[in-house]
Amino acid sequence: MAENRPPLSRVHTRGSEAKRNDDLDVGLKLTIDGQSYSLRMGDLQPHHVRALRMVTHVAYGPIHPGGLTFESLLERCAASPDIDYISTFVWFARYVAGETELSHDEVSTDYAAILADGFDITEAGAESAEELESPEGQGGPS
């Protein structure tokens, strides 16, 4: 009787594939003065994450020993978008997009930009904060 069941690994693969795809879509989109910067976990390679850890270890020193992970950067940008984390996110988005010679110190933003009407933080792939709050933006009925 057990011979007719699909192998456990096959069933596990189907469930884990959907979860993996959801995890790869985790990310943020920042818009500052009309310029958008978007990053998803699926965009990253190991050398990107190493660069983020090295740069943030130097930039933040004892505040974040060992540097920031991508997930911790996302959490800080979403929870308390201060200019240091926003600047780091912008630098990292540009780095991943191919600007590998750009230094962290060359990228900065200020409170005026964050407090302006042109500043927005959304989940990667979402159009705006309003979309995230609407039932349609959460996969609900349209």
C-alpha positions as CSV (number, residue, x, y, z in Angstrom):
1,M,0.0,0.0,0.0
2,A,2.8,2.4,0.8
3,E,4.2,1.7,-2.7
4,N,1.4,3.6,-4.3
5,R,2.1,6.9,-2.5
6,P,4.4,9.4,-4.1
7,P,7.8,9.7,-2.5
8,L,8.0,12.0,0.4
9,S,10.7,14.1,-1.3
10,R,8.5,14.8,-4.2
11,V,5.7,16.1,-2.0
12,H,8.1,18.1,0.0
13,T,9.6,19.6,-3.1
14,R,6.2,20.9,-4.3
15,G,5.5,22.6,-1.0
16,S,9.0,24.0,-0.5
17,E,9.1,25.3,-4.1
18,A,6.2,27.6,-3.4
19,K,7.7,28.8,-0.1
20,R,11.1,29.3,-1.9
21,N,9.5,31.5,-4.5
22,D,7.7,33.6,-1.9
23,D,11.0,34.0,0.0
24,L,12.8,35.1,-3.1
25,D,10.2,37.9,-3.6
26,V,10.9,39.5,-0.2
27,G,12.3,42.9,-0.6
28,L,11.6,46.7,-0.7
29,K,11.2,49.5,-3.2
30,L,12.2,53.0,-2.0
31,T,11.3,56.1,-4.0
32,I,13.2,59.3,-3.2
33,D,12.6,62.4,-5.2
34,G,11.0,60.4,-8.0
35,Q,13.9,57.9,-8.3
36,S,13.1,54.3,-7.4
37,Y,15.4,51.7,-5.9
38,S,14.2,48.2,-5.6
39,L,15.8,45.0,-4.3
40,R,14.4,41.5,-3.8
41,M,16.1,38.6,-2.1
42,G,16.0,36.8,-5.4
43,D,18.2,39.5,-7.0
44,L,21.1,38.8,-4.7
45,Q,24.2,36.6,-5.1
46,P,26.6,35.7,-2.3
47,H,29.2,38.3,-3.3
48,H,26.5,41.0,-3.0
49,V,25.7,40.0,0.6
50,R,29.4,39.8,1.5
51,A,29.8,43.4,0.2
52,L,26.8,44.5,2.2
53,R,28.2,42.9,5.4
54,M,31.7,44.3,4.9
55,V,30.6,47.8,4.1
56,T,28.1,48.0,6.9
57,H,30.6,46.5,9.4
58,V,32.9,49.4,8.6
59,A,30.2,52.0,8.4
60,Y,28.3,51.0,11.6
61,G,31.1,49.5,13.6
62,P,30.0,48.6,17.1
63,I,26.4,49.3,16.4
64,H,26.2,46.3,14.0
65,P,29.2,44.1,14.6
66,G,29.7,41.8,11.6
67,G,27.6,44.1,9.4
68,L,24.0,44.0,8.4
69,T,22.3,41.1,6.6
70,F,19.9,41.9,3.8
71,E,17.0,41.0,6.0
72,S,18.1,43.2,8.8
73,L,18.6,46.1,6.4
74,L,15.0,45.6,5.1
75,E,13.6,45.4,8.7
76,R,15.4,48.7,9.7
77,C,14.3,50.5,6.5
78,A,10.7,49.4,7.0
79,A,10.5,49.9,10.8
80,S,12.4,53.2,11.2
81,P,13.6,54.6,7.9
82,D,16.4,56.8,9.1
83,I,18.8,58.5,6.7
84,D,21.7,56.1,7.4
85,Y,19.7,52.9,6.6
86,I,18.0,54.6,3.6
87,S,21.4,55.6,2.2
88,T,22.7,52.1,2.7
89,F,19.7,50.6,0.9
90,V,20.2,53.0,-2.0
91,W,23.9,52.2,-2.1
92,F,23.2,48.5,-2.0
93,A,20.5,48.7,-4.7
94,R,22.9,50.5,-7.0
95,Y,25.7,48.1,-6.2
96,V,23.5,45.1,-7.1
97,A,22.5,46.9,-10.3
98,G,26.1,46.9,-11.3
99,E,27.6,50.1,-9.8
100,T,30.3,48.0,-8.0
101,E,32.8,50.9,-7.9
102,L,30.4,53.1,-6.0
103,S,31.5,53.6,-2.4
104,H,29.0,53.7,0.5
105,D,30.2,57.2,1.4
106,E,29.3,58.5,-2.0
107,V,25.6,57.8,-1.4
108,S,23.7,59.9,1.0
109,T,20.3,61.2,1.6
110,D,19.0,63.7,4.1
111,Y,15.9,64.2,6.3
112,A,14.4,66.7,3.8
113,A,14.3,64.0,1.2
114,I,12.8,61.4,3.6
115,L,10.2,63.9,4.8
116,A,9.2,65.1,1.3
117,D,6.1,63.9,-0.5
118,G,8.3,62.1,-3.0
119,F,9.5,59.5,-0.4
120,D,7.8,56.1,-0.4
121,I,8.7,52.7,0.9
122,T,6.7,49.7,-0.4
123,E,7.2,46.0,-0.7
124,A,9.2,45.1,-3.9
125,G,6.7,44.8,-6.7
126,A,4.0,46.9,-5.0
127,E,3.1,50.2,-6.7
128,S,2.5,52.3,-3.5
129,A,1.8,52.2,0.2
130,E,-1.9,52.4,-0.6
131,E,-1.7,49.2,-2.7
132,L,-0.2,47.4,0.3
133,E,-3.1,48.5,2.5
134,S,-5.8,47.6,0.0
135,P,-7.3,44.1,-0.2
136,E,-6.3,43.9,-3.9
137,G,-2.7,44.6,-3.0
138,Q,-2.7,41.8,-0.5
139,G,-3.9,39.2,-3.0
140,G,-7.6,39.6,-1.9
141,P,-10.6,39.9,-4.2
142,S,-10.6,42.6,-6.8
